[in-house]
Amino acid sequence: MKFVFTKLNMILLIVAILTTIAGYIIMGTGDKTISPILLIIAYIILFPAAIIVGTKKEEKENTK
């Protein structure tokens, strides 16, 4: 069984998780300006990027 995620995928995934945690911690302190921005960046940009980046590379390898 081959592991599909590359090192770049794992780095993006860790950054997304840390950004999500930071967003919820900041939300817990009462700041309602920065926390939604961090959560939107994590959920809409970083998590999908962590999944999609490796699949495009995998598709290129399969076409060769």
KAWOLIN-V887276 format. One record per backbone hydrogen bond with DSSP energy under -1.0 kcal/mol. CO is the residue of the C=O (numbers start at 0). NH is the residue of the N-H. If there is no record, write none. Layout:
[[CO NH] [CO NH]]
//
This chain:
[[5 9] [6 10] [7 11] [8 12] [9 13] [10 14] [11 15] [12 16] [13 17] [14 18] [15 19] [16 20] [17 21] [18 22] [19 23] [20 24] [21 25] [22 26] [23 27] [24 28] [25 30] [33 37] [34 38] [35 39] [36 40] [37 41] [38 42] [39 43] [40 44] [40 45] [41 46] [44 48] [45 49] [46 50] [47 51] [48 52] [51 55] [52 56] [53 57] [54 58] [55 59] [56 60] [57 61] [58 62]]
//
